[in-house]
Amino acid sequence: MFGAPVARGGNGPIFQIDLNQRKVGITAAQKMFEILGGKRARLVAFTGPSDVTEAHVRAGSFAAWMTNASMDVVANVSCDETAAADAMRHVTQVLDSHVKDGRLRLDGIFAADPPIALDVGHAVQSLRARGITCRAVVVGYGDNPALVKLLRSKVIHVLLVPHPEEIGRLAVEVLARYLDGERIATPVDPGVGILGS
C-alpha cells in the first residue's frame, strides 16, 4: 500500500499514505546509536535486491546520520545487482572481510530491506557457528516471521516495521477529514514501529 493513492479524484490522487524512507533510515541510526551508547563505532549498511530505491534511501540516510554523529561507516554495500540467491554469499563475504583474530570487527550492521536483513541474520549465525565472536548490533527492516524469529533469538536486535493498522487508521481518518472539506497535505507518513531493544 505504500506510495499508493488512498483516494482518487478527477485530477489524480487526493492523498496517499506513504512511508518516509529517509525517516526510517534516521530512526535506524538513532536506535543503533542509543544501543551503542553513543560510543564511536564501526558500521556497515546493506541494501538488497528488493525495493531497491527505498532501501537505498533508508541506507543512505542511516549512513549520513551516523557519519554526522562521528560514527565510522566503513561500507554501504549494495547487493541490488546481485541475484537474490547470491546475496547471502555476498553478505557473508563482506562480513568475513571484517573478521580478525576470531572476532567480527564491526559494532553495528544495518540491513535496509527484508531479504538482506534475513541474509545478515543468517550470516551472523554462520559466523557464530564457526566460533567467531560477533557482538555487532544488528538493525533490520521488515517483519516477516523469519525476521521475527531472528529477533527473538537475539541475532537481530531491532526490527523497524511498517504499521499496517496505522496505515488503515490514517487512511480512514484522512479520508474523513477530506470529506469534511479539509485540504490534505500529501503524502501522509504513517511512521514506522520498532521491535526489540
Secondary structure, DSSP 4 states (H G I P E B T S, - for coil): -TT-EEEEETTEEEEEB---HHHHHHHHHHHHHHHTTT---EEEEEE-SSSHHHHHHHHHHHHHHHHHTT-EEEEEEE-TTS-HHHHHHHHHHHHHTTEETTEE--SEEEE-SHHHHHHHHHHHHHHHHTT-B---EEEEE---HHHHHHHHTTSS-EEEEE-HHHHHHHHHHHHHHHHTT----SSBP--EEEEE-
